[in-house]
Amino acid sequence: MKRALIIAAAVIASASALAAQQPRATARPADAKPLGIGRPASAEDIAKIDIDVRPDGVGLPEGKGTFAEGAKVYTAKCQSCHGANGQGGSAERLVERESGKNWDFATNPKLVKAVGNYWPYATTLFDYTNRAMPFMQPGTLTPDETYSLVAYILALNKIVPEDAVMDRASLPKVVMPSKDRFVMDNRKGGKIVK
C-alpha cells in the first residue's frame, strides 16, 4: 500500500512538472494584424439576425394573424410536437391556465408552466416562436404565420377572443394573466454582472 502511494505521488509530481513546462496560450495583442479570415458584417447581415422583440413590442415586424389561420399553421407545423390544441406531446404543453392558489410553481411540481399561466408578455411568445420554432426548422415562419400562431395559442388559453387579430399594434396590448407575478430587475451598477 505504501509503495502504491509513493508511485501515485511520483506520477502526479511528474505530470505537474511536465504541465509547467508546456507553453501557455496567450491572448492576442491588441495591435496584432487581422487573421485574414471572415469579413465585417454588413448592415444587411445584421438586419437578418436583428429580430428580437422586447416586452413593449419594439422589434415586432409588419404582418398580422388570426386564430383561424393559426389553427392551420399549428396543425401543419406544431401539433406533431406540442400535441392537439397545445395539450402537450413530445414538447411542452402550451395551453394551461391553472397556476395554483398562490401561483404555486415553486412548491407544487404537478403544476405545468405554459403560456396561459406563466408567460408574462405576449410579445415574448412572438419573439420565441419566430426565432426558435418549429424546432427542426427554426426561423422559417413568416411574420403572418407567427402572428397567427400567437393568436391561436392566446385564444386557446382564453387570453384573447377567437376573433382577435394579432399585429404589431394589438399584440403589445395583450395583458397576460401572470404579468404581475414578475418583477423588473431595476438594479444599476455594482459589482454583480448578470
C-alpha positions in Angstrom: 0.0 0.0 0.0 2.8 2.4 0.9 4.6 1.6 -2.3 1.4 2.3 -4.3 1.1 5.8 -2.6 4.7 6.6 -3.4 4.2 5.6 -7.1 1.0 7.7 -7.3 2.7 10.7 -5.8 5.6 10.4 -8.2 3.2 10.2 -11.2 1.3 13.3 -10.0 4.6 15.2 -9.5 5.9 14.2 -12.9 2.6 15.3 -14.6 2.7 18.6 -12.8 6.3 19.2 -13.8 5.5 18.4 -17.4 2.5 20.7 -17.4 4.6 23.5 -16.1 7.0 23.1 -19.0 4.3 23.4 -21.7 3.9 26.8 -23.4 0.8 28.6 -22.3 -1.6 30.1 -24.8 -1.5 33.9 -24.7 -4.1 36.4 -25.6 -3.7 38.1 -29.0 -2.1 41.5 -28.5 -4.3 44.5 -29.2 -2.0 45.6 -32.1 -2.0 42.2 -33.8 -2.8 42.2 -37.5 -6.1 40.6 -38.6 -6.0 36.9 -39.3 -7.4 37.4 -42.8 -10.5 35.3 -42.3 -14.1 36.4 -42.3 -15.3 39.9 -43.2 -17.1 42.8 -41.3 -20.8 42.3 -41.0 -22.8 44.4 -43.4 -26.0 46.3 -42.5 -27.9 43.6 -44.4 -26.2 40.8 -42.4 -27.1 42.5 -39.2 -30.7 43.1 -40.3 -31.2 39.4 -40.9 -30.4 38.5 -37.3 -31.8 41.6 -35.6 -35.1 40.0 -35.0 -35.5 40.3 -31.2 -38.8 41.6 -29.8 -38.9 43.4 -26.5 -41.8 43.1 -24.0 -43.1 46.5 -25.0 -43.4 45.3 -28.7 -40.3 47.2 -30.1 -39.0 45.0 -32.8 -42.3 43.5 -33.9 -42.4 43.2 -37.7 -45.3 44.2 -40.1 -47.9 41.5 -40.5 -51.0 40.1 -38.9 -52.6 36.8 -37.9 -55.8 35.3 -36.8 -57.0 32.2 -34.8 -58.3 30.5 -37.9 -55.0 30.9 -39.8 -53.1 30.0 -36.7 -55.0 26.7 -36.4 -53.9 25.7 -39.9 -50.3 26.6 -39.3 -50.3 24.9 -35.9 -51.7 21.7 -37.4 -49.1 21.7 -40.1 -46.0 22.8 -38.1 -46.6 22.5 -34.4 -49.0 19.8 -33.5 -46.6 16.9 -34.0 -44.6 18.1 -31.0 -47.0 20.2 -28.9 -50.0 17.9 -29.3 -53.5 18.6 -30.4 -54.7 22.0 -29.2 -51.5 22.7 -27.4 -52.1 20.0 -24.8 -48.5 18.7 -25.0 -46.7 15.9 -26.7 -43.0 15.3 -27.1 -42.6 19.0 -26.5 -44.0 21.3 -23.8 -47.7 21.9 -23.2 -48.7 25.4 -24.4 -52.2 25.6 -23.0 -52.9 25.8 -19.3 -54.5 28.4 -17.0 -54.2 26.7 -13.6 -51.4 28.2 -11.5 -52.4 27.1 -8.0 -54.0 29.1 -5.2 -51.0 31.4 -4.9 -49.0 30.8 -8.1 -47.5 27.7 -6.5 -45.0 26.7 -9.1 -42.2 26.6 -6.6 -44.0 24.2 -4.2 -46.3 22.2 -6.5 -44.4 20.1 -9.0 -47.7 19.0 -10.6 -48.3 22.5 -12.0 -47.2 22.8 -15.6 -45.7 26.1 -16.8 -47.4 27.1 -20.0 -48.3 30.2 -22.0 -51.6 30.7 -20.3 -50.4 30.5 -16.7 -46.8 31.5 -16.7 -45.6 33.8 -19.5 -45.5 37.5 -18.5 -45.7 39.1 -22.0 -47.4 38.1 -25.2 -44.7 39.7 -27.3 -42.1 37.3 -26.0 -44.3 34.5 -27.3 -44.0 36.0 -30.7 -40.2 36.5 -30.2 -39.5 32.9 -29.1 -41.8 31.3 -31.7 -40.3 33.5 -34.5 -36.7 32.7 -33.6 -36.9 29.1 -32.4 -39.8 27.3 -33.9 -40.5 24.9 -35.5 -37.8 23.0 -33.6 -36.3 21.3 -36.6 -36.6 24.4 -38.9 -36.2 27.5 -36.6 -36.6 30.9 -38.2 -38.7 29.6 -41.2 -42.0 31.0 -40.1 -43.2 34.2 -41.8 -44.4 37.1 -39.7 -48.0 36.4 -40.7 -47.6 32.7 -39.6 -46.1 33.7 -36.3 -48.8 36.3 -35.6 -51.4 33.6 -36.5 -49.8 31.1 -34.2 -49.7 33.6 -31.3 -53.4 34.5 -31.9 -54.2 30.8 -31.9 -52.3 30.0 -28.7 -53.5 33.0 -26.8 -57.1 32.2 -27.8 -56.7 28.5 -26.7 -55.6 29.9 -23.4 -58.7 32.2 -23.2 -56.5 35.3 -23.1 -57.9 36.8 -26.3 -61.1 36.1 -28.1 -61.0 33.8 -31.2 -61.8 36.8 -33.5 -58.8 38.8 -32.3 -56.3 39.9 -34.9 -52.7 40.0 -33.7 -50.3 42.5 -35.2 -47.6 44.9 -34.1 -50.2 47.3 -32.6 -52.5 44.8 -30.8 -50.0 42.2 -29.5 -48.2 44.5 -27.0 -51.6 45.5 -25.6 -52.4 41.9 -24.6 -52.3 41.5 -20.8 -51.0 38.1 -19.7 -52.5 36.5 -16.6 -49.1 36.2 -14.9 -47.8 39.7 -15.9 -47.8 41.0 -12.3 -46.0 37.9 -10.9 -42.7 39.0 -12.4 -40.7 41.9 -11.1 -38.4 44.0 -13.3 -34.8 44.0 -12.2 -34.0 47.7 -11.8 -30.6 47.3 -10.2 -28.0 49.7 -11.5 -24.2 49.4 -11.3 -22.4 47.5 -8.6 -20.1 44.5 -9.0 -22.7 42.0 -9.8 -22.8 41.3 -13.5 -25.8 39.4 -14.9 
